[in-house]
Amino acid sequence: MIAARDYQPIPKSSRLKKSRRALPTYSSVNSRRIAKISSKKNKLHYYLQFLLLINKVSAIFAFCIVTLTLGVYGWTVRVPSLWSQEFRKLTKLQQEERYLVGANEVLKHQLAQQAQKPEVGLTQLHPKDLIFLPDVKVIPLSVTDATISNQETLWVAEGPIAY
């Protein structure tokens, strides 16, 4: 690389005149010997490499511990709040259930009281008003080869069965 110190200074008269000023060229550079940088990498001692490895591993471990800590903290804060919300929903549903059970029992009681009044026209059942049907003997059907072959072929719908 060519540094600014390697260029010859521009005379003051040419500094004022920009149009006449010539750009410095490679020939105007001092003829110094440029040293090449060796491509061989200087190897670090094994204990320095080991310390760098410990540094990297400990940084990754610290990041994992911090992430885990924040996760556990968030979980311990979020779970109780969710639990309390769900518990409020449960108590509300239990209150509604008790209200509905009470309303159902009140309706049953009102219907029973109305059924006892003679102006409603309901009568109590008597055993002589019941109809009994005679028992029917069921004859089991014999299994034939045709019924077995029909069971082997399954029906598959080609289109949708429901919406």
C-alpha positions as CSV (number, residue, x, y, z in Angstrom):
1,M,0.0,0.0,0.0
2,I,1.1,3.5,-0.7
3,A,0.8,5.9,2.2
4,A,0.3,9.7,1.9
5,R,3.8,10.3,3.3
6,D,5.3,8.6,0.2
7,Y,4.0,11.2,-2.2
8,Q,6.1,14.3,-2.9
9,P,4.5,17.6,-1.8
10,I,2.7,19.6,-4.4
11,P,4.2,23.1,-4.9
12,K,2.0,26.0,-3.6
13,S,1.6,27.5,-7.1
14,S,0.0,24.4,-8.4
15,R,-2.3,24.1,-5.4
16,L,-4.2,27.1,-6.4
17,K,-4.6,26.0,-10.0
18,K,-6.7,22.9,-9.9
19,S,-6.9,22.5,-13.6
20,R,-3.2,22.3,-14.1
21,R,-2.5,20.1,-11.2
22,A,-1.3,16.6,-12.1
23,L,-2.2,13.6,-10.1
24,P,0.7,11.8,-8.5
25,T,1.7,8.6,-10.2
26,Y,3.5,5.5,-9.1
27,S,6.8,6.9,-10.4
28,S,6.6,9.8,-7.9
29,V,6.5,7.4,-5.0
30,N,9.7,7.1,-3.0
31,S,11.5,4.0,-3.9
32,R,11.3,2.2,-0.6
33,R,11.5,-1.5,-0.4
34,I,8.0,-2.9,0.4
35,A,8.1,-5.9,2.8
36,K,5.8,-8.8,2.2
37,I,3.6,-10.0,5.0
38,S,4.1,-13.6,5.6
39,S,1.1,-15.8,5.1
40,K,2.0,-18.0,7.9
41,K,-0.3,-17.5,10.9
42,N,1.3,-17.2,14.2
43,K,0.0,-20.0,16.2
44,L,-1.2,-19.2,19.7
45,H,0.1,-21.3,22.5
46,Y,-2.1,-24.2,23.5
47,Y,-3.0,-22.8,26.8
48,L,-4.2,-19.5,25.2
49,Q,-6.3,-21.6,22.8
50,F,-7.7,-23.5,25.8
51,L,-8.6,-20.3,27.5
52,L,-10.3,-19.0,24.4
53,L,-12.3,-22.2,24.2
54,I,-13.3,-21.9,27.9
55,N,-14.4,-18.3,27.2
56,K,-16.6,-19.4,24.3
57,V,-18.1,-22.3,26.2
58,S,-18.8,-20.2,29.3
59,A,-20.4,-17.5,27.2
60,I,-22.8,-20.0,25.6
61,F,-23.5,-21.6,29.0
62,A,-24.2,-18.2,30.5
63,F,-26.6,-17.4,27.6
64,C,-28.4,-20.7,28.1
65,I,-28.7,-20.2,31.9
66,V,-30.1,-16.6,31.5
67,T,-32.6,-17.8,28.9
68,L,-33.7,-20.7,31.1
69,T,-34.0,-18.4,34.1
70,L,-36.1,-15.9,32.2
71,G,-38.3,-18.8,30.9
72,V,-38.8,-20.2,34.4
73,Y,-39.6,-16.8,35.8
74,G,-42.1,-16.1,33.1
75,W,-43.7,-19.5,33.6
76,T,-43.9,-19.0,37.4
77,V,-45.6,-15.6,36.8
78,R,-47.9,-16.6,33.9
79,V,-49.1,-20.0,35.2
80,P,-50.7,-18.6,38.4
81,S,-52.4,-15.8,36.6
82,L,-53.9,-18.3,34.1
83,W,-54.9,-20.6,36.9
84,S,-56.6,-17.7,38.7
85,Q,-58.5,-16.8,35.5
86,E,-59.6,-20.3,35.0
87,F,-60.6,-20.7,38.7
88,R,-62.8,-17.5,38.4
89,K,-64.5,-19.1,35.3
90,L,-65.0,-22.3,37.2
91,T,-66.6,-20.6,40.2
92,K,-68.8,-18.6,37.8
93,L,-70.0,-21.7,36.0
94,Q,-70.6,-23.4,39.4
95,Q,-72.8,-20.5,40.5
96,E,-74.7,-20.6,37.2
97,E,-75.2,-24.4,37.6
98,R,-76.6,-23.9,41.1
99,Y,-78.9,-21.2,39.8
100,L,-80.1,-23.5,36.9
101,V,-80.6,-26.5,39.3
102,G,-82.7,-24.3,41.6
103,A,-84.8,-22.9,38.8
104,N,-85.4,-26.4,37.5
105,E,-86.6,-27.6,40.9
106,V,-88.9,-24.6,41.2
107,L,-90.4,-25.4,37.8
108,K,-90.9,-29.0,38.8
109,H,-92.6,-28.0,42.0
110,Q,-94.9,-25.5,40.2
111,L,-95.9,-28.2,37.7
112,A,-96.6,-30.7,40.5
113,Q,-98.8,-28.2,42.3
114,Q,-100.7,-27.3,39.1
115,A,-101.2,-31.0,38.3
116,Q,-103.0,-31.5,41.7
117,K,-105.6,-28.8,41.0
118,P,-108.8,-30.2,39.6
119,E,-109.5,-27.4,37.1
120,V,-106.4,-28.4,35.1
121,G,-108.1,-31.7,34.0
122,L,-105.2,-34.0,34.7
123,T,-106.1,-37.4,36.3
124,Q,-104.0,-39.9,38.1
125,L,-103.1,-43.1,36.4
126,H,-104.9,-46.3,37.5
127,P,-103.7,-49.8,36.8
128,K,-107.0,-50.5,34.9
129,D,-106.2,-47.7,32.4
130,L,-102.8,-49.2,31.4
131,I,-102.4,-51.2,28.2
132,F,-100.3,-54.3,28.4
133,L,-99.0,-56.0,25.2
134,P,-98.5,-59.8,25.1
135,D,-95.0,-61.1,24.8
136,V,-93.9,-61.9,21.3
137,K,-91.7,-64.9,20.7
138,V,-88.7,-64.0,18.6
139,I,-87.4,-66.7,16.3
140,P,-83.7,-66.3,15.5
141,L,-82.8,-66.3,11.9
142,S,-80.4,-68.9,10.6
143,V,-77.1,-67.5,9.2
144,T,-76.7,-68.4,5.5
145,D,-73.8,-68.0,3.1
146,A,-75.6,-65.1,1.4
147,T,-75.6,-63.0,4.6
148,I,-72.0,-63.7,5.2
149,S,-71.0,-62.7,1.7
150,N,-73.1,-59.5,2.0
151,Q,-71.2,-58.6,5.2
152,E,-67.8,-58.9,3.4
153,T,-68.6,-56.2,0.8
154,L,-68.5,-52.9,2.5
155,W,-70.3,-49.8,1.2
156,V,-68.1,-46.8,0.7
157,A,-69.6,-43.4,0.0
158,E,-68.3,-41.7,-3.1
159,G,-69.3,-38.2,-2.0
160,P,-69.5,-36.4,1.3
161,I,-72.0,-38.0,3.8
162,A,-72.7,-34.8,5.6
163,Y,-72.1,-31.1,5.3
